[in-house]
Each structure stands twice: as structure tokens, then as C-alpha cells.
């Protein structure tokens, strides 16, 4: 064992850096090498500052607190003017970004001292900090306007990429599509009801009642138990050895009359060997026992509505979807992504066209998800329509544990056809897995293909208005196929 010098504590070195355990790793480097203040008090102040931001309070700004006078007051003044504590309350990602910007600008003060005095340099650093926050606040507002949540977009590893995407032309297209969905509130409601992970309190009238013949109930039955009660006066069963004088046989009391035998009687009493009557000293009493049993259910139980859970989208990107239908289809994907992020759900997209023309990707609200969504919006809608491959992949994903409670949404103009084998697989998945398929018809007629695949079809009748033409639908209702060709359905 290596000898330790007297008075030296090997763990003291680590104790100095202990506050780093309470800071995210992205703040470690700037916290350690900052030019303002000494290391130990700076780390302690940063921990208090970050905790205060999360609680919605600003730092106190004492004379010895980081970033030290004369820099303290200018920064605190900007924090109060920008109302940053309210923006960072209960939001770790935003709080970390504020602390990181504060560290960076405080560290630049030493560079400004080459041309300015310290007070002016601190004022300049605080002003630049406020200017950068204005840009960050605008980015946060843009993200909230489109997705209604920040998701993971502002995490330290993704913030720079996200902010770069917000300045691209694709983001402006995403903002435009987001505005279109506000004109389709009913379609937004359809998307929010997808998923089968949680049972609600509402009765689902579209599903037949559960045919449960037996149901488990708790019942109470009466039973008897015997309780041992010492010296219980009851029925005499016989003669036994004991010391109970009250139950002693008369033959034993005779010994009390003879002086010499009297001592014998006392000895036998002490030894519990007197002859006494044996009584029935057990008492029977009734008790109630609870148990579970099965009994016939008087009525079938109604099924409850199922909501919330993963979503799988199959979106038609064929040439027939160009124009207004294309914009609605893009809006459906964006709304599904937004809903999934707000409710902590998962969303997966299959964008399909002709044979072997399929793009699939998951759509979380983070830098990768925003980039994927912008890429989808830039994708041209062309070629033919082949729904077999996306449906096959969607059914395969339903067998994965994290997607087993997902619902499938098919957004198309209906100009496709599923083979009898695929239609049978869809029916089997509905029966075995409880799959629900929601259709979004962005066209003029409910075709055989979409009727065979979907349980319910939501018709976007005014889809032409979203392409700039503004024309009304020339058909009175969506069910032309069922009306004029009822025998065509399998």
C-alpha cells in the first residue's frame, strides 16, 4: 500500500469537482475553463443558478457570486428584462441553453478588455447575450407554432442542427403546411384518436359487446371451526389426571378426611395427578371465508374506446396526388408527428408510390425528425401506386413489442387496389391483433381498394381548395362505388 503523507486527503481533489455531478455533461467544459471567477465558487454558483432557472427564479446577484462584479448586474438586468426565469421554468433543455450562452458570453469579457475598460466590456457581453437569446426565443416560438412542443430539438447535441434547419427553405414549407391543418379540425381529431394503448371511459358503439359468459367474482361462504377453550364447562367425556379441584372425583375428596392421606392428596394435586372429570373443552363457531369464483355474466359487457399509442402512416405519393391532395397528405403526416410528440407517442411513416418506390422513417420531434419531415415535404409526388409493399412492412412492424398497440392510417386518393391475399392478411391482423385501419380519402370517390383495407374512411371533400384551385367537389358523397357497384366488393 502506498503511504499517504500526514494531513493529505486523496479524495479532496474529487470533492472540488463534485458540483459537476449536478450539471449536464454539455456544460462541463465551459464551466471548468471559464475566465470569470475561481473554479470552486464558480461551479457552486452555476449549480445554484441552473436549479433556480428550473424553479423559475433568477440568481440573487450577491457581491461574490459568479460572474463577479462588474459583470453580475448587467447580466441580471438582461435576465429580468427578457423574463428568462419564466421561459426556463420546468424546462431543462431551455435552462441548459441559457446557462451555456451565459457561460460563453461571460468568457468573452476578457477578449473585450483589450479595447475597453472592464465595466464597458461587461455591458457589451450582456448585450450580446441578450441578442443571442432573442434569436433563440424566435426559434423556440417557431418550433412551438408548428409542433406545439419542443421535444428534443433543444438538447445540447441537437440544438445547432435544429437551429440550422429552421433557416432553410424546407422549414418555410413546413410552416405553410402547418397552417393548412388548422382549416381541417375534424381531420385533426381523427388523427388524435389513433392508437390502442389506453382504454377510455367512453363506450365504443362501433365495436360489439364482449361475449364473456363467465366472470370472476368474490364470494363469502360459511364454515365452522373448533376453538380450544381451557376449563370450558360442557359435556363430560370421561376421567383424566389433572389438578382442577372443581372437577375432582368424589373418591379423591375422601383422602381429605384421613390425616395421613391428606398429605398424599396435596402431593397428587401439586403433581396434577388427581382423578378429575374430562370435559369437552372445544367450541365450534361459524366463520365467513372470502374466495374468488366464476359465475355466469348476466349481460355482455360493453367495450370501451381505445386511444393513445403508436401510429403507423401509409401515405400515397403517386402522381395522381399532385396539387391539393398532395398538400393535405403532407398535412396529415405533420399533424401525426405533432400529435405523437405532444402525447409522448411514436410515429412511423411509409411514403409509397410505384413498385419499389417506398420511403420509411420514424418521425420524432428532434433534429433528425425535423430533417426527415423537411425531406418528405420536398419529395415530389409522382409515378404509380403500389400499396402492397407498405402494407406488408406495416403488418411486420405490428409484431414488434413497441408497435403492438399501433393503429394504421392510410392517406390516399383511393386509386389503388389490394390483392385478395393482402386484404385477407389485413382482416386477420384486425381479428388477431386488434388492428384498426383509419382511412383518409383525399379524392372524389371511395374506391374498392380503400373500402377493403380501412375500417372507417374520413373524406376530405374540399381537398381541391388546398391546391389553389378553390373548386368544389363535383360528387354529392364519397360512396359512389358502394352505390353503383355494390357487387364489386369482396
PyMOL commands that set and color helices and strands:
alter all, ss='L'
color gray80, all
select helices_A, chain A and resi 12-16+18-22+25-32+39-55+71-82+84-88+92-107+109-112+118-147+159-165+169-181+185-192+245-247+250-257+259-270+319-321+324-342+367-378+388-398+401-403+420-433+448-453+463-467+480-484+486-488
alter helices_A, ss='H'
color red, helices_A
select strands_A, chain A and resi 198-203+214-228+236-242+274-279+282-296+304-307+311-316+347-352+358-362+407-412+437-441+456-459
alter strands_A, ss='S'
color yellow, strands_A
deselect
rebuild
show_as cartoon
